[in-house]
């Protein structure tokens, strides 16, 4: 009995592992719908409880270039409720560049994780080249790689390698009513979204039927396939302002502003400013002259060297000064200068001559000191 139960358990586990591989079912697949103005005014709060994503028609060019009448509202409601979402453009087969630019102008700035797709249902001579130009221009304008929506018959009929090489993925339509079955994809490595029915009936959709889709999340996470904003580049810090340079004129101003330093006197003998000697009144000549002491130094001149009788002259000069005799004092003072030792003062007729000589002698003697 135990062996039988063990065998049954092994068979059940094996079936659970093998069955998804045989049927193509993936537990991570999510369901959604694609809508346009033909579904009327949708109650998105009700629809959001039944689906995980929605593909919304933005506009087209099959009847002139136009914007879907319900696009603005459908986009705003899907964003408000946080439903995974994408936008598609139904081409009329005109100029692929112009149509891509028209598509981008309708969609505007994308939000994180939003998808875009080209809906190619019309027959044309070169659908691969047309789709490639549209997708490249759309990527340039919106910053995300578009998907190509088309039926599986067209997928199997052409070589779509140019789109595959550029990283554009496939949203294929095959109405087998089986969300878990994935058909061969020809040139494409896989089917990212499968539209498996056009006859869905969903609460909240005003006008049914509605197209039903399944997204193979195990092949690529929906938000990762969608738009990713480019990280903002941090602004550079403003460069530090350099210290102002002091130019030649500035330095001159600076020097002019500073007061000139006072000249410092140099050590040594200071120059004596020569002044004309005032004429001493009679009898006061001795009081105007300072008598040099015994240690005074005289200039090295033989005419002025009092080596002959310094002591006699000094004592006589002092005695004459004390007796109040000015003339005698001057006479004794001048004797070394003129080289004579007069015995008496000249007569009154010689006073002017003697006075001039005394003044000059006093001037020269003071200058020497």
Order of alpha helices (4+ residues) and beta strands (2+ residues): alpha-beta-alpha-beta-beta-alpha-beta-alpha-beta-alpha-beta-alpha-alpha-beta-beta-beta-alpha-alpha-alpha-alpha-alpha-alpha
